[in-house]
Amino acid sequence: MTQKQDKTRVTVEIRNRSYTIVGDEDASHVRLVASLVDQKMREIHEMNPQLDTASLAVLTAINSMNDYLALKEDYASLLGSIKKERG
């Protein structure tokens, strides 16, 4: 039988609001992710100060996912290049 590991519980602040995050990642990772989300939300808010919190959150998610997909494509391209060089 596998032992169930305790979940990490971390309280973070994003846009001056506290959130308790529960998960498998260690606390420092959760704090880093929250800090990056907060930073991205602040950047978007500076460009669009009229946005309400919900719209700001959706735009932050869209921007973050776009960045993620671009990095994922770059990674796949690099892996392809490496395989060509070795093959």
Secondary structure as GFF3:
##gff-version 3
##sequence-region A 1 87
A	DSSP	beta_strand	8	14	.	.	.	ID=ss1
A	DSSP	beta_strand	17	23	.	.	.	ID=ss2
A	DSSP	alpha_helix	27	47	.	.	.	ID=ss3
A	DSSP	alpha_helix	53	86	.	.	.	ID=ss4
###
